[in-house]
Structures are given as structure tokens and as C-alpha cells.
Amino acid sequence: MSLITKPHEIELHWQAGRRGLVGADSDAVLLEDKDFELSGTSATDADCAYDSDQGLALETVGGVTDYEQVIMLPQTATDNASLWREIAWTTDNLPKYEAVLRTDALNALMEIECGLVLTMPSPFDAATDDDQVKFTYLQGTDTNWQVCVSVGGADTSHDTGVPVVASTVYHFAIHVGRDRIARCYINGQPVAVTAALTTAVDLLPTVGVQAGIATAACKIYVRELAISRELTV
Amino acid sequence: MPEFLIKEPDYVTLHWNAGENGLVGVDATAVMLEDGDFEITGEAVSDADCTNNDDFGLDLKTSTAGDDDQCFIVPAAGADNRSLFAELNWGPENETEFEAVIKTETLANADVYLVGLGLTTPATYDAAIDADQFMFSYLQGTDTNWQMDANIANVDVTHDTGVAVVANNTYHFRIAFDEARRAHCYINGRLVYVGNQAATADAALKPIVGVEAGSANESMKMFVSRIAMKRKWGVN
């Protein structure tokens, strides 16, 4: 059996905490994770912590302002060159994105987002990015996970039918095919099929949580991320 | 059904290749080029006790300072080297699995080999000190075979595995807890011991691999190639 089993693909796996905590500006701290960094409204290093049973906890600070966020995006700094950003996860190259997350308490108006995007605006919304495919949940509005899709500025939302439950683990997957249609899965089950995504758009993998009101710190746990694409000839 | 990238979303698995991320030092917090996952500890241990071996990963070697010199690999405890081997809870209730590949060297006077899951690394190995542990052990001059020192809440059982300890020989050790927290222990793929009662829930077990010399004038050596750990993620 070959050591390199898929020579025409590149596949990255990220284990939460394997290379340290995720920091707000990890280019300054060599012992922090080099692949991802924290961003978002009021996000600081203190918002990421180990949990001995659940992976890494991402928790908004609480008490500062409405819509506090903790977002994981690939490193932007030039000295921490993360392959998660340096590789273009282009819609035409069969990108696959997966994440294993665990919810915590579902606090008033909190939001959870996870998927492939261009940006993570403050506050989260479906309209800012012209192109994206992401799983979303807004407490008080949604009962189930939603798949939010933007194609060239045209936004649609699809109810997956999978309920969002506190303290529950979810395995999210977005697999984009040759036809640029994204097939979305939760816990191994197909939950949405999108329209064809815009050609030649480079998307970024992300996971984020946003508090609805300043008084409530909101938390999710991140366990594992994975991404792949075909290599071009 | 599509082929998912994440094959086992309910489990976390860590693999450590000896030397891949540098030598294992006595205080990995101080040296950023050393291995960040593990550090070496024990009586009279120093950075010089761990070296690369071009055929078998890393050498662990005791000094010749006194009796019972030691060289054990344990997860890095420093706050700035955040080792996932240290940060995760490896309690038996998580269906924890541990594996290690080591090679013996010369079996000299009263030396001790240890490979397994324990709580501490006491100066002079004593199977009775840790209230909870599952440790493959060998004391030269006393044992012919690998022993399994299985302690559950201070009830200590030592089981002779029947597998001979031979100089310059490679061994693949495995300890796996089942849903009922019973330990299943293997050497080179052969089942050698099954615990007859549940191990203590929430016991803060950690992987320990190393060697202890029996006398001051002998430097004892063990070769380490790989360590792997796996557990179920917490449900609630």
C-alpha cells in the first residue's frame, strides 16, 4: 500500500489543542496554535481554554457589549503561514470541509456558525458575504440547524430538520462536487443540497460563536477540523 | 454514503513518533526546540539522558550518579508547552487506549523497565505507591517475564504475563479499557491480562515509559519508538 494514498488531493486535519491554545494574535506567541487564530468582537486570548473532556472551549467574554464573538479563522500573519489559508479552497476544486463541535448552554440570542465563508462580520449575518456555505443557529429564531448559502450575492437558507440541543456533539460536513453543488451533512446524514456555487471563489474554513446580549457569555467546544481539495494539474 | 474526512468524530487519537519534534528534555517549557508533548523526569535525570537513535527513535538512558537513577517520559507539565497528552483526561471511564513500542537493551543488575499508565513516577519504582495504575514492569533479577502491575483504588494485583523479557528485543504494549472500565492488556498483539473488576473512574492516569537503573555504576537504556493514546470524547 502506498504511503501517499491520495496523490491528487491535499487533506489537512486539525486536532483542537494539539499545537497549543488558539490565540487572538498567535504570530506573537510561538507556543500557540499556528494554523488558526481568534478574531471577532471583544475576542482575546482568554476566550480559548482547554477542556479535559471536550477539546478546546471557545467562550465569549461576557459583560462588555452585545454581540461579543469568538471566531476561529486561519492565520493571517505572514510569519505564521498557515496552510489552511495559503491553500486556496476554491469552489471549483472539490473542497470538503468538516468540523466536530459540541454545544454548551443555548443562551438567549446566541449564534453559532461553522462552514466555508469569505468573512465573519460583526455581528454575524447572512448577507455580507456574496459567497458562502455555512451551518448556522440563532437562538430564539431557529429550532434546527440552518444551512445558509450565498451564491453571487443571492442568499438562501435551508432548514436541515436537525434540532440544536444544548450539550450535544455535531459532526458537520460540506462536500462540494464537480458541479459546484455543496452537499451538506450532519452526523453523517445528508441535510441539504445547495445550488451551484459561484465559480473561482476562494473560501475560508471557520467556526464561531456570538453572544446575543452582553450579560451572557456563550460557549462552544471545538474538537476537530478537516479540509481537503483536489490538486490542480 | 460519502467518504468523510473525519472518520471517528466520537474519539480523539494522538500519535507520537519519538524524535519527530525534537529530543525529550527535562523541562520542555524552557527549550522551544525540544519535544512539546513529553518531558523526561526521574532520579538524576538530565537533558543528556535522551538522544536520537538512527534505527529506533530515541534512547532513554539513566545517568550513573547513584542507585536507582531513572529516565521516564511523561506528558509535559509546563503551562506554556500545552501538551494534549497532559491536558486531556485519560480516565478509564473514557474507554482510554494506550500503546507504546519500545526496545530493551542489555538486561543488567536490578534494572527496571516500566511502560503503561500511572499516576506518578516515584524515586525507586514501587508498584504499591500509586493507588491506580496499569503498568507493564520488569525487575531484572526478580522477573523473567513482563509483569502487569494493576492497581485499582489501592488494591494491587501483579500478574505474570508469561511473555519473556529478552535483551535487545522490541515490544508493542497495549492497554485498552472497555465500557465496563476493565483493562485489557496486550503484548505484541497477544492478550496477556484482563482486569476482573472496573478500574477507578476519573483516575488521572497518564502515559509513562522509562527505565530505572539498579546500581550506580550502570547506565541503563531503553529505546522508544512510538506512543499512541485514544479515548472517547466526553458525552455530556
Contacts between the chains, C-beta under 8 A, distances in Angstrom:
chain1	res1	chain2	res2	distance
A	11	B	5	6.3
A	13	B	5	7.3
A	13	B	6	7.8
A	15	B	12	6.9
A	15	B	14	7.5
A	15	B	84	7.0
A	17	B	82	6.6
A	17	B	84	4.9
A	17	B	87	5.9
A	17	B	88	7.9
A	18	B	14	7.2
A	18	B	84	5.1
A	19	B	36	8.0
A	20	B	36	7.9
A	20	B	82	4.9
A	21	B	82	6.1
A	30	B	32	6.1
A	31	B	32	7.3
A	31	B	36	7.7
A	31	B	80	5.1
A	31	B	81	6.5
A	31	B	82	7.1
A	50	B	82	6.9
A	50	B	87	4.4
A	52	B	87	6.2
A	52	B	88	5.6
A	52	B	89	3.9
A	53	B	88	7.6
A	53	B	89	5.5
A	53	B	94	7.5
A	53	B	233	7.0
A	53	B	234	3.2
A	54	B	233	6.7
A	54	B	234	5.3
A	55	B	12	7.4
A	55	B	233	7.2
A	96	B	5	5.8
A	98	B	4	6.3
A	98	B	5	4.8
A	98	B	6	4.8
A	100	B	6	6.0
A	100	B	9	4.5
A	102	B	233	7.7
A	167	B	236	5.7
A	169	B	9	7.2
A	169	B	10	7.4
A	169	B	233	6.8
A	169	B	235	7.7
A	171	B	4	7.7
A	171	B	6	6.4
A	171	B	9	4.1
A	173	B	2	7.5
A	173	B	4	5.9
A	173	B	5	7.6
A	173	B	6	7.8
A	175	B	2	5.7
A	183	B	2	7.2
A	185	B	2	7.1
A	185	B	4	7.7
A	187	B	9	7.9
A	188	B	1	7.1
A	188	B	4	7.1
A	223	B	9	7.5
A	223	B	12	6.8
A	223	B	233	6.2
A	224	B	6	5.7
A	224	B	9	7.0
A	224	B	12	7.6
A	226	B	5	3.7
A	226	B	6	5.1
A	227	B	5	7.4
A	228	B	5	5.8
